């Protein structure tokens, strides 16, 4: 279960609209208590995906023609640079905030995880997808990869009032 505020969701939607027709991506940072994740910050990351025929062949769904996928770019793919991931993990170690998951947009596609998304996902993290249709944010969904890595399940979420976010943050700092 993940808890986040309407402002966090708006930040994801706004980012998705801003990078349209390309995919946006970003990280969800916050606290973990048992199986409850609470988002404290939604942070935009750079999508550094570069089209690669070689790469597409390696992630190709069974039966697809390699040629079809050779020119797929940031309108269908996102990639966070290893340097940025490394910096986030260092930050995680330095601060109390944990990496809770990631978000990205699906320009002119439904907010459902793709085979590519499954390839890159890890269990436990929350993956938020916002569909952006003709430049306008539409459906927003949250997912978790099953332990056997075969499929995603919808993750339940709860909207926190923004003052609740602040009060909880203060309570934690006082501890
Ligand atoms: Zn995706």
Backbone and ligand atoms as CSV (ligand in chain L), in Angstrom:
chain,resi,resn,atom,element,x,y,z
A,1,UNK,N,N,0.830,-1.197,0.000
A,1,UNK,CA,C,0.000,0.000,0.000
A,1,UNK,C,C,0.867,1.251,0.000
A,2,UNK,N,N,0.489,2.183,-0.850
A,2,UNK,CA,C,1.272,3.419,-0.926
A,2,UNK,C,C,0.363,4.613,-0.652
A,3,UNK,N,N,0.879,5.557,0.107
A,3,UNK,CA,C,0.100,6.743,0.450
A,3,UNK,C,C,0.812,7.962,-0.132
A,4,UNK,N,N,0.042,8.801,-0.765
A,4,UNK,CA,C,0.626,10.009,-1.344
A,4,UNK,C,C,-0.433,11.086,-1.452
A,5,UNK,N,N,-0.013,12.320,-1.685
A,5,UNK,CA,C,-0.963,13.429,-1.698
A,5,UNK,C,C,-1.391,13.742,-3.126
A,6,UNK,N,N,-2.472,14.475,-3.230
A,6,UNK,CA,C,-2.958,14.919,-4.536
A,6,UNK,C,C,-1.880,15.760,-5.231
A,7,UNK,N,N,-1.099,16.505,-4.461
A,7,UNK,CA,C,-0.018,17.323,-5.040
A,7,UNK,C,C,1.042,16.432,-5.696
A,8,UNK,N,N,1.314,15.283,-5.083
A,8,UNK,CA,C,2.274,14.352,-5.689
A,8,UNK,C,C,1.743,13.833,-7.030
A,9,UNK,N,N,0.455,13.483,-7.047
A,9,UNK,CA,C,-0.143,12.978,-8.294
A,9,UNK,C,C,-0.121,14.062,-9.363
A,10,UNK,N,N,-0.399,15.295,-8.952
A,10,UNK,CA,C,-0.383,16.417,-9.906
A,10,UNK,C,C,1.008,16.621,-10.490
A,11,UNK,N,N,2.030,16.456,-9.664
A,11,UNK,CA,C,3.408,16.630,-10.146
A,11,UNK,C,C,3.715,15.598,-11.231
A,12,UNK,N,N,3.226,14.373,-11.041
A,12,UNK,CA,C,3.449,13.306,-12.035
A,12,UNK,C,C,2.696,13.627,-13.325
A,13,UNK,N,N,1.443,14.046,-13.179
A,13,UNK,CA,C,0.637,14.380,-14.367
A,13,UNK,C,C,1.258,15.539,-15.140
A,14,UNK,N,N,1.687,16.569,-14.421
A,14,UNK,CA,C,2.262,17.759,-15.054
A,14,UNK,C,C,3.545,17.393,-15.800
A,15,UNK,N,N,4.355,16.535,-15.177
A,15,UNK,CA,C,5.603,16.118,-15.820
A,15,UNK,C,C,5.301,15.346,-17.110
A,16,UNK,N,N,4.309,14.459,-17.048
A,16,UNK,CA,C,3.926,13.671,-18.220
A,16,UNK,C,C,3.448,14.553,-19.362
A,17,UNK,N,N,2.703,15.601,-19.031
A,17,UNK,CA,C,2.211,16.525,-20.070
A,17,UNK,C,C,3.378,17.327,-20.644
A,18,UNK,N,N,4.340,17.688,-19.784
A,18,UNK,CA,C,5.463,18.538,-20.211
A,18,UNK,C,C,6.384,17.818,-21.203
A,19,UNK,N,N,6.567,16.519,-21.029
A,19,UNK,CA,C,7.504,15.806,-21.911
A,19,UNK,C,C,6.802,15.184,-23.121
A,20,UNK,N,N,5.456,15.254,-23.154
A,20,UNK,CA,C,4.703,14.698,-24.287
A,20,UNK,C,C,5.255,15.263,-25.585
A,21,UNK,N,N,5.429,14.506,-26.660
A,21,UNK,CA,C,5.014,13.113,-26.859
A,21,UNK,C,C,6.032,12.078,-26.372
A,22,UNK,N,N,7.018,12.504,-25.595
A,22,UNK,CA,C,7.969,11.535,-25.039
A,22,UNK,C,C,7.536,11.094,-23.644
A,23,UNK,N,N,8.086,9.994,-23.195
A,23,UNK,CA,C,7.819,9.517,-21.850
A,23,UNK,C,C,8.616,10.334,-20.838
A,24,UNK,N,N,7.992,10.613,-19.708
A,24,UNK,CA,C,8.727,11.227,-18.602
A,24,UNK,C,C,9.054,10.109,-17.624
A,25,UNK,N,N,9.952,10.378,-16.685
A,25,UNK,CA,C,10.175,9.410,-15.614
A,25,UNK,C,C,10.648,10.138,-14.370
A,26,UNK,N,N,10.499,9.467,-13.251
A,26,UNK,CA,C,10.903,10.080,-11.988
A,26,UNK,C,C,10.865,9.060,-10.867
A,27,UNK,N,N,11.242,9.523,-9.680
A,27,UNK,CA,C,11.363,8.612,-8.536
A,27,UNK,C,C,10.423,9.067,-7.415
A,28,UNK,N,N,9.935,8.099,-6.637
A,28,UNK,CA,C,9.098,8.372,-5.466
A,28,UNK,C,C,9.960,8.131,-4.233
A,29,UNK,N,N,10.125,9.152,-3.406
A,29,UNK,CA,C,10.960,9.027,-2.212
A,29,UNK,C,C,10.095,9.213,-0.966
A,30,UNK,N,N,10.414,8.470,0.086
A,30,UNK,CA,C,9.622,8.630,1.308
A,30,UNK,C,C,9.993,7.644,2.383
A,31,UNK,N,N,8.969,7.300,3.191
A,31,UNK,CA,C,9.200,6.441,4.360
A,31,UNK,C,C,8.506,5.094,4.192
A,32,UNK,N,N,9.028,4.105,4.899
A,32,UNK,CA,C,8.411,2.783,4.910
A,32,UNK,C,C,8.152,2.388,6.351
A,33,UNK,N,N,6.928,1.896,6.603
A,33,UNK,CA,C,6.600,1.358,7.922
A,33,UNK,C,C,5.818,0.079,7.690
A,34,UNK,N,N,6.416,-1.068,7.950
A,34,UNK,CA,C,5.759,-2.340,7.619
A,34,UNK,C,C,5.550,-2.411,6.122
A,35,UNK,N,N,4.309,-2.684,5.698
A,35,UNK,CA,C,4.071,-2.704,4.252
A,35,UNK,C,C,3.384,-1.418,3.784
A,36,UNK,N,N,3.494,-0.359,4.572
A,36,UNK,CA,C,2.965,0.947,4.184
A,36,UNK,C,C,4.096,1.840,3.700
A,37,UNK,N,N,3.953,2.328,2.480
A,37,UNK,CA,C,4.910,3.304,1.970
A,37,UNK,C,C,4.224,4.668,1.986
A,38,UNK,N,N,4.941,5.694,2.404
A,38,UNK,CA,C,4.394,7.046,2.379
A,38,UNK,C,C,5.316,7.941,1.575
A,39,UNK,N,N,4.785,8.483,0.493
A,39,UNK,CA,C,5.595,9.333,-0.384
A,39,UNK,C,C,5.767,10.711,0.260
A,40,UNK,N,N,7.008,11.190,0.285
A,40,UNK,CA,C,7.310,12.535,0.774
A,40,UNK,C,C,7.749,13.449,-0.351
A,41,UNK,N,N,8.274,12.851,-1.391
A,41,UNK,CA,C,8.764,13.655,-2.504
A,41,UNK,C,C,8.630,12.884,-3.810
A,42,UNK,N,N,8.165,13.614,-4.823
A,42,UNK,CA,C,8.126,13.079,-6.182
A,42,UNK,C,C,9.161,13.883,-6.956
A,43,UNK,N,N,10.169,13.198,-7.477
A,43,UNK,CA,C,11.264,13.933,-8.122
A,43,UNK,C,C,11.441,13.500,-9.583
A,44,UNK,N,N,11.423,14.489,-10.462
A,44,UNK,CA,C,11.600,14.213,-11.892
A,44,UNK,C,C,13.022,13.748,-12.153
A,45,UNK,N,N,13.167,12.768,-13.047
A,45,UNK,CA,C,14.484,12.322,-13.504
A,45,UNK,C,C,14.525,12.503,-15.021
A,46,UNK,N,N,15.727,12.517,-15.557
A,46,UNK,CA,C,15.866,12.661,-17.011
A,46,UNK,C,C,15.660,11.310,-17.687
A,47,UNK,N,N,14.906,11.322,-18.762
A,47,UNK,CA,C,14.777,10.129,-19.602
A,47,UNK,C,C,15.929,10.172,-20.600
A,48,UNK,N,N,16.871,9.249,-20.460
A,48,UNK,CA,C,18.054,9.275,-21.338
A,48,UNK,C,C,18.032,8.113,-22.334
A,49,UNK,N,N,16.833,7.546,-22.551
A,49,UNK,CA,C,16.756,6.419,-23.482
A,49,UNK,C,C,17.189,6.836,-24.884
A,50,UNK,N,N,18.008,6.006,-25.501
A,50,UNK,CA,C,18.396,6.227,-26.898
A,50,UNK,C,C,17.996,5.009,-27.718
A,51,UNK,N,N,17.375,5.256,-28.898
A,51,UNK,CA,C,16.925,4.130,-29.719
A,51,UNK,C,C,18.089,3.214,-30.061
A,52,UNK,N,N,17.831,1.918,-29.982
A,52,UNK,CA,C,18.875,0.949,-30.286
A,52,UNK,C,C,18.245,-0.323,-30.818
A,53,UNK,N,N,18.553,-0.644,-32.056
A,53,UNK,CA,C,18.002,-1.849,-32.667
A,53,UNK,C,C,18.466,-3.085,-31.895
A,54,UNK,N,N,19.705,-3.042,-31.456
A,54,UNK,CA,C,20.279,-4.168,-30.730
A,54,UNK,C,C,19.515,-4.416,-29.429
A,55,UNK,N,N,19.239,-3.285,-28.742
A,55,UNK,CA,C,18.499,-3.374,-27.487
A,55,UNK,C,C,17.095,-3.921,-27.721
A,56,UNK,N,N,16.399,-3.408,-28.725
A,56,UNK,CA,C,15.024,-3.849,-28.989
A,56,UNK,C,C,14.978,-5.344,-29.288
A,57,UNK,N,N,15.987,-5.826,-29.987
A,57,UNK,CA,C,16.014,-7.252,-30.301
A,57,UNK,C,C,16.143,-8.063,-29.015
A,58,UNK,N,N,16.913,-7.525,-28.059
A,58,UNK,CA,C,17.145,-8.264,-26.814
A,58,UNK,C,C,15.890,-8.307,-25.935
A,59,UNK,N,N,14.990,-7.327,-26.056
A,59,UNK,CA,C,13.779,-7.334,-25.216
A,59,UNK,C,C,12.527,-7.692,-26.027
A,60,UNK,N,N,12.753,-8.143,-27.231
A,60,UNK,CA,C,11.658,-8.409,-28.156
A,60,UNK,C,C,10.672,-9.453,-27.630
A,61,UNK,N,N,9.353,-9.143,-27.696
A,61,UNK,CA,C,8.393,-10.182,-27.329
A,61,UNK,C,C,8.470,-11.324,-28.356
A,62,UNK,N,N,8.215,-12.551,-27.911
A,62,UNK,CA,C,8.306,-13.709,-28.809
A,62,UNK,C,C,7.421,-13.506,-30.026
A,63,UNK,N,N,7.956,-13.775,-31.197
A,63,UNK,CA,C,7.161,-13.692,-32.411
A,63,UNK,C,C,7.183,-12.357,-33.126
A,64,UNK,N,N,7.755,-11.311,-32.488
A,64,UNK,CA,C,7.781,-9.993,-33.127
A,64,UNK,C,C,8.932,-9.914,-34.129
A,65,UNK,N,N,8.743,-9.082,-35.114
A,65,UNK,CA,C,9.783,-8.892,-36.129
A,65,UNK,C,C,10.800,-7.881,-35.621
A,66,UNK,N,N,12.091,-8.218,-35.626
A,66,UNK,CA,C,13.094,-7.280,-35.123
A,66,UNK,C,C,13.019,-5.911,-35.803
A,67,UNK,N,N,12.803,-5.904,-37.120
A,67,UNK,CA,C,12.799,-4.650,-37.861
A,67,UNK,C,C,11.796,-3.636,-37.356
A,68,UNK,N,N,10.629,-4.120,-36.907
A,68,UNK,CA,C,9.544,-3.231,-36.473
A,68,UNK,C,C,9.935,-2.347,-35.304
A,69,UNK,N,N,10.803,-2.881,-34.433
A,69,UNK,CA,C,11.079,-2.208,-33.176
A,69,UNK,C,C,12.380,-1.393,-33.216
A,70,UNK,N,N,13.050,-1.396,-34.356
A,70,UNK,CA,C,14.389,-0.810,-34.407
A,70,UNK,C,C,14.412,0.686,-34.107
A,71,UNK,N,N,13.310,1.396,-34.430
A,71,UNK,CA,C,13.351,2.851,-34.289
A,71,UNK,C,C,12.598,3.357,-33.062
A,72,UNK,N,N,12.322,2.485,-32.117
A,72,UNK,CA,C,11.559,2.914,-30.945
A,72,UNK,C,C,12.398,3.866,-30.095
A,73,UNK,N,N,11.830,5.027,-29.781
A,73,UNK,CA,C,12.569,6.029,-29.012
A,73,UNK,C,C,11.854,6.398,-27.724
A,74,UNK,N,N,12.069,7.632,-27.248
A,74,UNK,CA,C,11.541,8.055,-25.956
A,74,UNK,C,C,10.026,8.202,-25.919
A,75,UNK,N,N,9.382,8.106,-27.094
A,75,UNK,CA,C,7.915,8.142,-27.055
A,75,UNK,C,C,7.355,6.810,-26.561
A,76,UNK,N,N,8.201,5.765,-26.508
A,76,UNK,CA,C,7.744,4.465,-26.005
A,76,UNK,C,C,8.675,3.868,-24.942
A,77,UNK,N,N,9.749,4.555,-24.617
A,77,UNK,CA,C,10.713,3.974,-23.687
A,77,UNK,C,C,11.267,5.053,-22.755
A,78,UNK,N,N,11.627,4.626,-21.556
A,78,UNK,CA,C,12.373,5.534,-20.693
A,78,UNK,C,C,13.526,4.755,-20.091
A,79,UNK,N,N,14.531,5.508,-19.728
A,79,UNK,CA,C,15.700,4.888,-19.123
A,79,UNK,C,C,16.344,5.906,-18.192
A,80,UNK,N,N,16.611,5.496,-16.980
A,80,UNK,CA,C,17.295,6.359,-16.011
A,80,UNK,C,C,18.769,5.984,-16.058
A,81,UNK,N,N,19.638,6.971,-16.143
A,81,UNK,CA,C,21.060,6.661,-16.296
A,81,UNK,C,C,21.594,5.951,-15.049
A,82,UNK,N,N,22.528,5.041,-15.228
A,82,UNK,CA,C,23.123,4.347,-14.089
A,82,UNK,C,C,23.738,5.321,-13.079
A,83,UNK,N,N,24.292,6.442,-13.582
A,83,UNK,CA,C,24.874,7.453,-12.688
A,83,UNK,C,C,23.810,8.028,-11.762
A,84,UNK,N,N,22.637,8.321,-12.355
A,84,UNK,CA,C,21.563,8.896,-11.560
A,84,UNK,C,C,21.035,7.880,-10.538
A,85,UNK,N,N,20.941,6.616,-10.952
A,85,UNK,CA,C,20.493,5.565,-10.026
A,85,UNK,C,C,21.484,5.409,-8.880
A,86,UNK,N,N,22.746,5.472,-9.204
A,86,UNK,CA,C,23.782,5.338,-8.185
A,86,UNK,C,C,23.702,6.490,-7.180
A,87,UNK,N,N,23.504,7.710,-7.707
A,87,UNK,CA,C,23.387,8.888,-6.837
A,87,UNK,C,C,22.172,8.753,-5.919
A,88,UNK,N,N,21.077,8.220,-6.449
A,88,UNK,CA,C,19.871,8.031,-5.630
A,88,UNK,C,C,20.120,7.025,-4.508
A,89,UNK,N,N,20.850,5.963,-4.816
A,89,UNK,CA,C,21.125,4.954,-3.797
A,89,UNK,C,C,22.051,5.496,-2.717
A,90,UNK,N,N,22.974,6.353,-3.136
A,90,UNK,CA,C,23.855,6.987,-2.138
A,90,UNK,C,C,23.050,7.918,-1.239
A,91,UNK,N,N,22.128,8.645,-1.875
A,91,UNK,CA,C,21.268,9.559,-1.114
A,91,UNK,C,C,20.414,8.759,-0.122
A,92,UNK,N,N,19.931,7.621,-0.564
A,92,UNK,CA,C,19.112,6.757,0.286
A,92,UNK,C,C,19.894,6.336,1.531
A,93,UNK,N,N,21.149,6.076,1.360
A,93,UNK,CA,C,21.976,5.646,2.479
A,93,UNK,C,C,22.261,6.809,3.439
A,94,UNK,N,N,22.388,8.013,2.855
A,94,UNK,CA,C,22.755,9.201,3.610
A,94,UNK,C,C,21.572,9.772,4.400
A,95,UNK,N,N,20.377,9.690,3.815
A,95,UNK,CA,C,19.209,10.320,4.418
A,95,UNK,C,C,18.270,9.250,4.937
A,96,UNK,N,N,17.161,9.690,5.564
A,96,UNK,CA,C,16.179,8.714,6.058
A,96,UNK,C,C,15.215,8.302,4.950
A,97,UNK,N,N,15.242,9.033,3.842
A,97,UNK,CA,C,14.279,8.751,2.779
A,97,UNK,C,C,14.663,7.564,1.926
A,98,UNK,N,N,13.679,6.728,1.664
A,98,UNK,CA,C,13.903,5.528,0.863
A,98,UNK,C,C,13.352,5.725,-0.549
A,99,UNK,N,N,13.920,4.980,-1.477
A,99,UNK,CA,C,13.344,4.924,-2.819
A,99,UNK,C,C,12.136,3.978,-2.739
A,100,UNK,N,N,10.935,4.523,-2.934
A,100,UNK,CA,C,9.716,3.703,-2.821
A,100,UNK,C,C,9.293,3.136,-4.172
A,101,UNK,N,N,9.716,3.807,-5.220
A,101,UNK,CA,C,9.323,3.357,-6.552
A,101,UNK,C,C,9.619,4.403,-7.596
A,102,UNK,N,N,9.017,4.202,-8.749
A,102,UNK,CA,C,9.288,5.083,-9.890
A,102,UNK,C,C,7.981,5.371,-10.626
A,103,UNK,N,N,7.988,6.464,-11.365
A,103,UNK,CA,C,6.815,6.731,-12.212
A,103,UNK,C,C,7.291,7.012,-13.627
A,104,UNK,N,N,6.412,6.798,-14.585
A,104,UNK,CA,C,6.685,7.215,-15.956
A,104,UNK,C,C,5.368,7.392,-16.684
A,105,UNK,N,N,5.427,7.989,-17.867
A,105,UNK,CA,C,4.197,8.259,-18.615
A,105,UNK,C,C,4.097,7.343,-19.821
A,106,UNK,N,N,2.864,7.141,-20.277
A,106,UNK,CA,C,2.590,6.408,-21.519
A,106,UNK,C,C,1.900,7.364,-22.483
A,107,UNK,N,N,2.677,8.029,-23.352
A,107,UNK,CA,C,2.066,8.960,-24.298
A,107,UNK,C,C,1.184,8.230,-25.312
A,108,UNK,N,N,-0.074,8.639,-25.362
A,108,UNK,CA,C,-1.064,8.043,-26.277
A,108,UNK,C,C,-1.169,6.523,-26.136
A,109,UNK,N,N,-0.960,6.062,-24.907
A,109,UNK,CA,C,-1.144,4.638,-24.600
A,109,UNK,C,C,-1.805,4.517,-23.232
A,110,UNK,N,N,-2.493,3.392,-23.016
A,110,UNK,CA,C,-3.161,3.208,-21.714
A,110,UNK,C,C,-2.158,3.108,-20.565
A,111,UNK,N,N,-2.631,3.377,-19.368
A,111,UNK,CA,C,-1.782,3.355,-18.171
A,111,UNK,C,C,-1.626,1.930,-17.657
A,112,UNK,N,N,-1.159,1.047,-18.527
A,112,UNK,CA,C,-0.917,-0.349,-18.145
A,112,UNK,C,C,0.542,-0.685,-18.419
A,113,UNK,N,N,1.168,-1.472,-17.536
A,113,UNK,CA,C,2.585,-1.781,-17.731
A,113,UNK,C,C,2.814,-2.587,-19.015
A,114,UNK,N,N,3.876,-2.290,-19.713
A,114,UNK,CA,C,4.225,-3.001,-20.942
A,114,UNK,C,C,5.186,-4.147,-20.622
A,115,UNK,N,N,5.468,-4.973,-21.635
A,115,UNK,CA,C,6.454,-6.044,-21.466
A,115,UNK,C,C,7.810,-5.436,-21.113
A,116,UNK,N,N,8.092,-4.281,-21.728
A,116,UNK,CA,C,9.349,-3.581,-21.445
A,116,UNK,C,C,9.403,-3.159,-19.969
A,117,UNK,N,N,8.271,-2.645,-19.462
A,117,UNK,CA,C,8.225,-2.216,-18.053
A,117,UNK,C,C,8.521,-3.393,-17.126
A,118,UNK,N,N,8.000,-4.561,-17.495
A,118,UNK,CA,C,8.205,-5.733,-16.651
A,118,UNK,C,C,9.682,-6.144,-16.654
A,119,UNK,N,N,10.285,-6.011,-17.816
A,119,UNK,CA,C,11.696,-6.355,-17.969
A,119,UNK,C,C,12.575,-5.585,-16.977
A,120,UNK,N,N,12.224,-4.325,-16.743
A,120,UNK,CA,C,13.079,-3.453,-15.937
A,120,UNK,C,C,12.648,-3.323,-14.490
A,121,UNK,N,N,11.488,-3.866,-14.167
A,121,UNK,CA,C,10.956,-3.660,-12.816
A,121,UNK,C,C,11.546,-4.657,-11.822
A,122,UNK,N,N,11.516,-4.299,-10.555
A,122,UNK,CA,C,11.906,-5.202,-9.474
A,122,UNK,C,C,10.747,-5.290,-8.484
A,123,UNK,N,N,10.579,-6.469,-7.873
A,123,UNK,CA,C,9.510,-6.599,-6.874
A,123,UNK,C,C,9.702,-5.578,-5.745
A,124,UNK,N,N,8.660,-5.299,-5.026
A,124,UNK,CA,C,8.582,-4.398,-3.880
A,124,UNK,C,C,8.335,-2.953,-4.300
A,125,UNK,N,N,9.066,-2.431,-5.277
A,125,UNK,CA,C,8.891,-1.033,-5.664
A,125,UNK,C,C,7.489,-0.791,-6.228
A,126,UNK,N,N,7.040,0.439,-6.091
A,126,UNK,CA,C,5.766,0.859,-6.692
A,126,UNK,C,C,6.058,1.518,-8.032
A,127,UNK,N,N,5.317,1.137,-9.041
A,127,UNK,CA,C,5.464,1.751,-10.365
A,127,UNK,C,C,4.174,2.471,-10.719
A,128,UNK,N,N,4.262,3.794,-10.806
A,128,UNK,CA,C,3.097,4.586,-11.181
A,128,UNK,C,C,3.195,4.901,-12.673
A,129,UNK,N,N,2.088,4.718,-13.366
A,129,UNK,CA,C,2.042,5.034,-14.796
A,129,UNK,C,C,0.924,6.037,-15.028
A,130,UNK,N,N,1.246,7.117,-15.729
A,130,UNK,CA,C,0.203,8.065,-16.119
A,130,UNK,C,C,0.081,8.016,-17.640
A,131,UNK,N,N,-1.143,7.831,-18.091
A,131,UNK,CA,C,-1.415,7.872,-19.523
A,131,UNK,C,C,-1.576,9.352,-19.910
A,132,UNK,N,N,-0.939,9.753,-21.001
A,132,UNK,CA,C,-1.069,11.145,-21.478
A,132,UNK,C,C,-1.599,11.079,-22.906
A,133,UNK,N,N,-2.856,11.457,-23.076
A,133,UNK,CA,C,-3.497,11.350,-24.377
A,133,UNK,C,C,-3.530,12.723,-25.052
A,134,UNK,N,N,-2.901,12.819,-26.209
A,134,UNK,CA,C,-2.819,14.081,-26.953
A,134,UNK,C,C,-2.325,15.219,-26.067
A,135,UNK,N,N,-1.387,14.928,-25.213
A,135,UNK,CA,C,-0.797,15.980,-24.381
A,135,UNK,C,C,-1.511,16.223,-23.058
A,136,UNK,N,N,-2.664,15.568,-22.870
A,136,UNK,CA,C,-3.403,15.767,-21.613
A,136,UNK,C,C,-3.319,14.537,-20.719
A,137,UNK,N,N,-2.954,14.746,-19.429
A,137,UNK,CA,C,-2.886,13.619,-18.504
A,137,UNK,C,C,-4.253,12.946,-18.383
A,138,UNK,N,N,-4.266,11.613,-18.443
A,138,UNK,CA,C,-5.525,10.855,-18.312
A,138,UNK,C,C,-5.411,9.915,-17.115
A,139,UNK,N,N,-5.621,8.616,-17.328
A,139,UNK,CA,C,-5.595,7.665,-16.204
A,139,UNK,C,C,-4.232,7.595,-15.526
A,140,UNK,N,N,-4.276,7.348,-14.245
A,140,UNK,CA,C,-3.047,7.142,-13.483
A,140,UNK,C,C,-3.226,5.861,-12.674
A,141,UNK,N,N,-2.255,4.960,-12.765
A,141,UNK,CA,C,-2.379,3.667,-12.086
A,141,UNK,C,C,-1.085,3.368,-11.315
A,142,UNK,N,N,-1.175,2.461,-10.342
A,142,UNK,CA,C,0.001,2.072,-9.544
A,142,UNK,C,C,0.111,0.553,-9.535
A,143,UNK,N,N,1.337,0.057,-9.652
A,143,UNK,CA,C,1.576,-1.381,-9.831
A,143,UNK,C,C,2.757,-1.840,-8.996
A,144,UNK,N,N,2.714,-3.158,-8.747
A,144,UNK,CA,C,3.849,-3.810,-8.099
A,144,UNK,C,C,4.133,-5.096,-8.858
A,145,UNK,N,N,5.404,-5.371,-9.093
A,145,UNK,CA,C,5.766,-6.610,-9.792
A,145,UNK,C,C,5.642,-7.773,-8.820
A,146,UNK,N,N,5.004,-8.862,-9.273
A,146,UNK,CA,C,4.874,-10.045,-8.420
A,146,UNK,C,C,6.258,-10.627,-8.125
A,147,UNK,N,N,6.341,-11.350,-7.015
A,147,UNK,CA,C,7.632,-11.921,-6.592
A,147,UNK,C,C,8.249,-12.812,-7.671
A,148,UNK,N,N,7.409,-13.534,-8.429
A,148,UNK,CA,C,7.959,-14.420,-9.478
A,148,UNK,C,C,8.289,-13.647,-10.756
A,149,UNK,N,N,8.078,-12.317,-10.741
A,149,UNK,CA,C,8.436,-11.412,-11.829
A,149,UNK,C,C,7.629,-11.657,-13.105
A,150,UNK,N,N,6.564,-12.443,-13.022
A,150,UNK,CA,C,5.829,-12.785,-14.244
A,150,UNK,C,C,4.772,-11.752,-14.597
A,151,UNK,N,N,4.251,-11.056,-13.611
A,151,UNK,CA,C,3.173,-10.102,-13.900
A,151,UNK,C,C,3.146,-8.996,-12.853
A,152,UNK,N,N,2.476,-7.915,-13.201
A,152,UNK,CA,C,2.252,-6.833,-12.252
A,152,UNK,C,C,0.888,-7.005,-11.596
A,153,UNK,N,N,0.770,-6.606,-10.352
A,153,UNK,CA,C,-0.535,-6.504,-9.700
A,153,UNK,C,C,-0.771,-5.047,-9.361
A,154,UNK,N,N,-2.030,-4.659,-9.384
A,154,UNK,CA,C,-2.370,-3.284,-9.030
A,154,UNK,C,C,-2.014,-3.062,-7.562
A,155,UNK,N,N,-1.407,-1.926,-7.267
A,155,UNK,CA,C,-1.097,-1.612,-5.868
A,155,UNK,C,C,-2.171,-0.682,-5.322
A,156,UNK,N,N,-2.591,-0.954,-4.096
A,156,UNK,CA,C,-3.601,-0.059,-3.507
A,156,UNK,C,C,-2.926,1.212,-3.034
A,157,UNK,N,N,-3.655,2.313,-3.120
A,157,UNK,CA,C,-3.097,3.586,-2.688
A,157,UNK,C,C,-4.122,4.360,-1.891
A,158,UNK,N,N,-3.633,5.319,-1.192
A,158,UNK,CA,C,-4.484,6.147,-0.348
A,158,UNK,C,C,-4.003,7.577,-0.515
A,159,UNK,N,N,-4.965,8.487,-0.658
A,159,UNK,CA,C,-4.600,9.894,-0.816
A,159,UNK,C,C,-4.499,10.545,0.558
A,160,UNK,N,N,-3.353,11.127,0.814
A,160,UNK,CA,C,-3.140,11.855,2.068
A,160,UNK,C,C,-3.467,13.325,1.844
A,161,UNK,N,N,-4.093,13.944,2.803
A,161,UNK,CA,C,-4.248,15.404,2.750
A,161,UNK,C,C,-2.861,15.999,2.920
A,162,UNK,N,N,-2.614,17.142,2.255
A,162,UNK,CA,C,-1.239,17.667,2.308
A,162,UNK,C,C,-0.837,18.036,3.735
A,163,UNK,N,N,-1.813,18.476,4.572
A,163,UNK,CA,C,-1.432,18.789,5.961
A,163,UNK,C,C,-1.068,17.519,6.727
A,164,UNK,N,N,-1.713,16.396,6.366
A,164,UNK,CA,C,-1.354,15.118,6.991
A,164,UNK,C,C,0.100,14.767,6.679
A,165,UNK,N,N,0.506,15.029,5.446
A,165,UNK,CA,C,1.876,14.744,5.036
A,165,UNK,C,C,2.837,15.528,5.921
A,166,UNK,N,N,2.540,16.827,6.093
A,166,UNK,CA,C,3.410,17.690,6.901
A,166,UNK,C,C,3.456,17.245,8.357
A,167,UNK,N,N,2.283,16.950,8.910
A,167,UNK,CA,C,2.222,16.563,10.319
A,167,UNK,C,C,3.022,15.283,10.547
A,168,UNK,N,N,2.848,14.323,9.652
A,168,UNK,CA,C,3.583,13.057,9.803
A,168,UNK,C,C,5.079,13.250,9.656
A,169,UNK,N,N,5.464,14.119,8.739
A,169,UNK,CA,C,6.886,14.368,8.519
A,169,UNK,C,C,7.492,14.970,9.795
A,170,UNK,N,N,6.763,15.893,10.398
A,170,UNK,CA,C,7.266,16.548,11.607
A,170,UNK,C,C,7.383,15.536,12.750
A,171,UNK,N,N,6.363,14.697,12.861
A,171,UNK,CA,C,6.349,13.700,13.930
A,171,UNK,C,C,7.578,12.787,13.818
A,172,UNK,N,N,7.920,12.445,12.571
A,172,UNK,CA,C,9.065,11.555,12.355
A,172,UNK,C,C,10.376,12.242,12.703
A,173,UNK,N,N,10.444,13.532,12.355
A,173,UNK,CA,C,11.690,14.243,12.646
A,173,UNK,C,C,11.908,14.401,14.149
A,174,UNK,N,N,10.790,14.480,14.886
A,174,UNK,CA,C,10.891,14.655,16.338
A,174,UNK,C,C,11.322,13.377,17.045
A,175,UNK,N,N,11.084,12.240,16.385
A,175,UNK,CA,C,11.384,10.946,17.000
A,175,UNK,C,C,12.856,10.750,17.293
L,1,ZN,ZN,ZN,5.818,1.873,-19.573
